[in-house]
Amino acid sequence: MKYTTLANTTISVSKICLGSMTWGNQNTESEGHQQLDYAFSKGINFIDTAELYPVPATAQTQGRTSKIIGSWLQKSGNRDKVILASKIAGPGDYTAHIRTTGFSAQAIKDAVHLELKRLQTDYIDLYQLHWPERSTNTFGIRDYKHNPNDKWEDNFKQVLETLSHLIKEGKIRHIGLSNEKAWGTMRYLQESSANHTQRPISIQNSYSLLNRTFEGDLAEISIREHVGLLAYSPLAFGVLSGKYIKNTAADNARLKLFPRFARYSSDQSTQATKQYLEIAENNGMTLVQMALAFVNQQPFVTSSIIGATNLNQLKENIASIDIGLTPDILEQINNVHAVIPNPAP
């Protein structure tokens, strides 16, 4: 395994982070523990979860994923050997079963306390805001269109003050953003500097061969402001495994079970994926290996978050850490990107 450090800290994390959003729905507790055991044995020390998980989000399953991680931490005794990241869900109809108060001070405190209980731990290493409170273009929406009826009020200062208080109490160590845009990221950095509150050290956004939108303004912010990317969906919900193109996807594959998650299933995404598959096979790699290697070697990426529903997938994903892409392969990839840029924003 390769390691890096979370920005502005001395915390060493594996370059591959173990994602968990299938545990408690597609995967049982036993299967989640098996994945954790295997990943840990391969040097992965970074685990990501969220109060929302598993996905799809429902009131009946909410919090199961973190409970599975919590039971593994207790069973294994590995709490002091792993870096644990979690997230508070943003507002919206999708999460009304969790709360309707957004990132109010009390909501943040309650969310942290409940998550600590589920995880059976006294502290969370990295606590992230899962998506913005304000109306903006997240989750597959390509361009920003202002909503004049958005009732959101600027509360960046209050959010940071609340999180800083929780850090002083020892309940979280550091804070991060997720699904955030350039403006929101800079506003958090501005407020943290002006008010001497805790500074976001990471941003967890979608990034893959099919979605390289982070390479715009956010990449510059990430590098210049030291806010490392935790890249989620590096395989685009499994599309970049090639299994849907080859018709080899199992009946329990994510997009077969949940076809409404169509972010990576457009015609343009399919066309681009076919071309990326050809490049990978022509260069003696699987598409999984090439897709993950591409993300792993980006200078703004702190860690890539992989997810799997079985151990064979997990083994291939983790093994990608040893693969490097040559300038020639990168040129071939960029030639496809130039013709079909960001088909799955």
C-alpha positions in Angstrom: 0.0 0.0 0.0 1.0 3.6 -0.6 0.4 6.3 2.0 0.0 10.1 2.1 -1.0 12.6 4.7 -4.2 14.5 5.2 -3.5 18.1 4.3 -2.1 20.3 7.1 -1.8 17.3 9.4 0.6 14.6 10.3 -2.1 11.9 9.9 -0.9 9.2 7.5 -3.7 7.6 5.4 -3.6 4.9 2.8 -3.8 6.2 -0.8 -6.9 3.9 -1.1 -9.8 4.5 1.3 -12.4 1.8 1.9 -15.9 3.0 1.1 -18.8 1.4 2.9 -22.1 2.6 1.5 -23.3 -0.9 0.4 -23.0 -2.4 3.9 -26.4 -2.9 5.5 -28.2 -3.2 2.2 -26.3 -5.0 -0.5 -23.9 -6.4 2.0 -24.5 -8.1 5.4 -22.6 -7.3 8.5 -20.5 -10.4 8.1 -19.6 -9.4 4.5 -18.7 -5.9 5.7 -16.5 -7.4 8.4 -14.8 -9.6 5.8 -14.1 -6.6 3.6 -12.7 -4.7 6.5 -10.5 -7.6 7.5 -9.1 -8.0 4.0 -8.5 -4.3 3.4 -6.8 -3.9 6.8 -4.6 -6.9 6.0 -3.5 -5.1 2.8 -2.5 -1.9 4.5 -5.7 0.2 4.2 -6.1 2.3 7.3 -8.7 4.8 6.0 -12.4 4.0 6.2 -15.2 6.3 5.0 -18.9 6.2 6.1 -21.8 8.6 6.6 -24.9 8.8 8.9 -26.9 8.5 5.7 -25.6 5.1 4.7 -26.4 2.6 3.3 -27.5 3.9 -0.1 -30.3 4.1 -1.3 -31.2 6.1 1.8 -34.2 5.0 3.8 -35.5 5.5 7.3 -35.4 1.7 7.8 -31.7 1.3 7.0 -30.3 4.6 8.0 -27.2 4.2 10.2 -26.7 0.5 9.6 -23.4 1.0 7.8 -21.8 2.8 10.7 -23.1 0.2 13.1 -21.4 -2.5 11.1 -18.1 -0.6 11.2 -18.6 0.0 15.0 -19.1 -3.7 15.7 -15.9 -4.5 13.6 -13.9 -1.9 15.6 -15.0 -3.5 18.8 -14.4 -7.1 17.6 -11.0 -6.3 16.1 -9.7 -3.8 18.6 -8.3 -1.8 15.6 -9.7 1.7 16.5 -6.3 3.2 17.2 -5.0 1.8 13.9 -7.5 3.3 11.5 -8.5 6.7 10.4 -12.3 7.0 10.5 -14.2 9.5 8.3 -17.9 10.2 8.5 -20.4 12.8 7.2 -23.5 14.7 8.3 -26.2 14.6 5.7 -27.2 17.9 4.1 -30.9 19.0 3.9 -33.4 17.9 1.2 -36.3 15.6 0.6 -33.8 12.7 0.2 -32.8 13.0 3.9 -36.0 14.3 5.5 -36.1 11.1 7.5 -32.9 12.1 9.3 -33.6 15.8 10.0 -35.1 18.9 8.4 -33.0 21.5 10.2 -29.9 21.6 7.9 -26.5 22.3 9.5 -27.9 24.1 12.6 -25.6 24.0 15.6 -27.9 21.5 17.4 -28.2 19.4 14.3 -24.4 19.0 14.0 -24.0 18.2 17.7 -26.8 15.6 17.6 -25.4 14.1 14.4 -21.9 13.7 15.8 -23.2 12.2 19.1 -25.4 9.7 17.3 -22.6 8.7 14.9 -20.2 8.2 17.8 -22.6 5.8 19.4 -23.1 3.8 16.1 -19.4 3.6 15.5 -18.7 2.7 19.2 -15.9 5.2 19.4 -15.1 8.4 21.3 -13.9 10.3 18.3 -14.1 10.7 14.5 -10.9 11.5 12.8 -12.5 13.4 9.8 -16.0 14.8 9.9 -17.4 16.0 6.6 -20.4 18.1 5.5 -22.0 15.6 3.0 -23.3 18.3 0.6 -24.1 22.1 0.7 -27.2 23.5 2.4 -27.7 26.0 -0.3 -29.2 25.4 -3.7 -26.4 24.6 -6.2 -25.5 22.1 -8.9 -24.6 18.9 -7.2 -25.2 15.2 -8.0 -25.0 15.1 -11.7 -26.3 18.6 -12.5 -23.8 20.1 -15.0 -24.2 23.8 -14.7 -25.1 26.3 -11.9 -28.4 28.0 -12.3 -29.3 30.4 -9.6 -32.5 29.8 -7.7 -33.9 33.2 -6.6 -36.3 31.4 -4.2 -33.5 29.7 -2.3 -34.1 30.6 1.4 -30.7 29.6 2.6 -28.8 32.1 4.7 -25.0 32.3 4.8 -24.0 30.4 8.0 -20.5 29.3 7.1 -19.2 31.0 10.3 -21.7 29.2 12.6 -21.0 25.8 11.1 -17.3 26.2 11.5 -17.7 27.5 15.1 -19.9 24.5 16.0 -17.4 22.0 14.4 -14.5 23.8 16.1 -16.2 23.4 19.5 -16.6 19.7 18.9 -12.9 19.5 18.1 -12.1 21.2 21.4 -14.3 18.6 23.1 -12.2 15.8 21.4 -15.2 14.3 19.6 -13.8 15.0 16.1 -10.3 15.7 15.1 -10.6 17.5 11.7 -13.2 18.6 9.3 -13.8 18.3 5.6 -16.3 19.1 2.8 -18.1 16.9 0.3 -19.9 17.5 -3.0 -18.9 21.2 -2.5 -18.2 23.7 -5.3 -15.4 26.2 -5.7 -17.4 29.1 -4.2 -18.4 27.2 -1.1 -15.0 25.8 -0.5 -13.4 29.3 -0.6 -16.1 30.7 1.7 -15.3 28.1 4.3 -11.6 28.8 3.9 -12.2 32.5 4.1 -14.3 32.2 7.3 -11.9 29.9 9.0 -9.1 32.3 8.4 -11.0 35.4 9.5 -12.4 33.8 12.6 -9.5 31.5 13.6 -11.8 28.4 13.5 -10.9 25.0 12.2 -10.0 24.8 8.5 -11.4 22.2 6.1 -8.5 19.8 5.2 -10.3 17.7 2.5 -13.1 17.7 0.0 -14.9 14.5 -1.0 -16.2 14.8 -4.5 -17.0 12.5 -7.4 -14.0 12.0 -9.7 -13.4 9.4 -12.4 -12.6 9.0 -16.1 -16.3 9.9 -16.7 -16.3 12.9 -14.4 -13.2 15.1 -14.4 -15.1 18.3 -13.5 -12.9 18.7 -10.4 -10.0 19.5 -12.7 -11.5 23.0 -13.2 -11.4 25.6 -10.4 -11.5 23.0 -7.6 -8.2 21.4 -8.6 -6.4 24.7 -8.3 -8.0 25.4 -4.9 -7.1 21.9 -3.8 -3.4 22.3 -4.6 -2.9 25.9 -3.7 -5.1 25.9 -0.5 -4.1 22.3 0.6 -7.6 20.8 0.6 -7.0 17.3 -0.7 -9.5 15.5 -2.8 -11.0 12.2 -1.5 -12.3 10.9 -4.8 -15.5 8.9 -4.6 -17.0 6.8 -7.4 -13.7 6.3 -9.1 -15.3 3.4 -11.0 -18.6 5.4 -11.7 -20.9 3.0 -9.8 -19.2 0.0 -11.5 -19.6 1.3 -15.0 -15.8 1.6 -15.4 -15.4 -2.0 -14.6 -16.8 -2.7 -18.1 -19.2 -5.3 -16.8 -22.3 -3.5 -18.1 -20.8 -3.1 -21.6 -19.8 -6.8 -21.6 -23.1 -7.9 -20.1 -21.3 -9.7 -17.4 -22.8 -7.8 -14.5 -24.3 -10.1 -11.8 -28.0 -9.8 -10.9 -27.1 -8.0 -7.7 -24.9 -5.4 -9.4 -25.7 -1.9 -8.2 -27.2 -0.5 -11.4 -29.3 -3.6 -11.9 -30.7 -3.3 -8.4 -31.1 0.4 -8.5 -31.5 1.6 -12.1 -32.6 5.0 -11.0 -28.9 5.8 -10.2 -28.3 6.8 -13.8 -25.6 9.4 -13.4 -23.0 7.3 -15.2 -25.4 5.6 -17.7 -25.9 8.2 -20.5 -25.2 7.4 -24.1 -22.1 9.6 -24.0 -20.8 7.8 -20.8 -21.3 4.4 -22.6 -19.4 5.6 -25.7 -16.6 7.0 -23.6 -16.4 3.8 -21.5 -16.1 1.6 -24.6 -13.2 3.7 -25.7 -11.5 3.6 -22.3 -12.0 -0.2 -22.2 -10.2 -0.5 -25.6 -7.3 1.5 -24.3 -7.0 -0.6 -21.2 -7.1 -3.9 -23.0 -4.7 -2.7 -25.7 -2.2 -1.9 -22.9 -2.6 -5.2 -21.0 -4.8 -3.9 -18.2 -8.4 -4.3 -17.1 -10.5 -1.2 -17.2 -10.8 -1.3 -13.4 -7.0 -1.1 -13.1 -6.7 1.7 -15.6 -9.5 3.7 -14.2 -8.3 3.5 -10.6 -4.7 4.1 -11.5 -5.7 7.3 -13.4 -7.3 8.6 -10.2 -4.6 7.5 -7.8 -1.8 9.4 -9.6 -3.5 12.8 -9.8 -1.6 15.4 -7.8 -4.7 16.8 -6.1 -5.9 13.4 -4.9 -5.2 12.5 -1.3 -7.0 9.2 -1.4 -9.5 7.4 -3.7 -12.6 5.8 -2.1 -13.2 2.3 -3.4 -16.4 0.3 -2.8 -17.1 -3.4 -3.5 -19.9 -5.8 -3.0 -17.6 -8.9 -2.9 -14.0 -9.8 -2.1 -12.9 -10.5 -5.7 -13.9 -6.9 -6.6 -12.2 -5.6 -3.5 -8.9 -7.5 -4.3 -8.7 -6.1 -7.8 -9.5 -2.6 -6.6 -6.8 -2.6 -4.0 -4.2 -4.1 -6.3 -4.6 -1.1 -8.6 -2.3 0.8 -6.2 0.7 -0.8 -7.9 -0.2 0.3 -11.4 1.2 3.4 -13.0 0.0 4.9 -16.3 2.7 5.9 -18.9 2.5 9.3 -20.6 1.4 7.5 -23.8 -1.6 5.9 -22.0 -2.5 9.2 -20.4 -2.4 10.8 -23.8 -4.8 8.2 -25.2 -7.1 8.8 -22.3 -7.0 12.6 -22.8 -7.8 12.1 -26.5 -11.0 10.5 -25.5 -11.7 13.1 -22.9 -11.2 15.9 -25.5 -14.0 14.4 -27.6 -16.3 13.3 -24.9 -15.5 15.5 -21.9 -17.2 14.8 -18.6 -20.2 12.8 -19.8 -21.3 12.1 -16.2 -20.9 15.4 -14.2 
